[in-house]
Amino acid sequence: MSFQGRVRGRGRPYHHRNYRNNERPHSMTSPSAQSLPTQRTTNISKHDNNCCREITISLELEANGTHFLAELKNMWNMLKKSPPVINKLHQYLNASENPYVDVLQLLYNCQEFYSAKSKTLPMFVAEEFKNWRRRRGTR
């Protein structure tokens, strides 16, 4: 029995492959595309990464950050996205010396950090940080 022509799933034939970034095997390219010479691209960026070596961020929370995150988690578990939780986070950001680093530390230390769900504490922190920045007029 031949499998060609038979369909699986959403109408795709058995021999169908998912090719990312329009990559196809050589047998599927047109003859004119096969005869073209390949061009090598060079990095024309003038950025030499010397400035980036000076940037260091510790993702571990300090004592006050750990205490704040524990309180925020408790409030989040009881109230979810509500004005008291939003106000608590905004007060923390207002008192912060470097809110960008503090938000990264909070996000990294949340248990659901690796979960890409929209209703988790890290997503709430990221969204509220965006709103807080917008209200303050900073980018």
Salt bridges, closest charged atoms under 4 A:
GLU71 OE2 - HIS67 NE2 2.55
GLU71 OE1 - LYS88 NZ 2.70
GLU127 OE1 - LYS81 NZ 3.69
GLU128 OE1 - HIS90 NE2 2.94
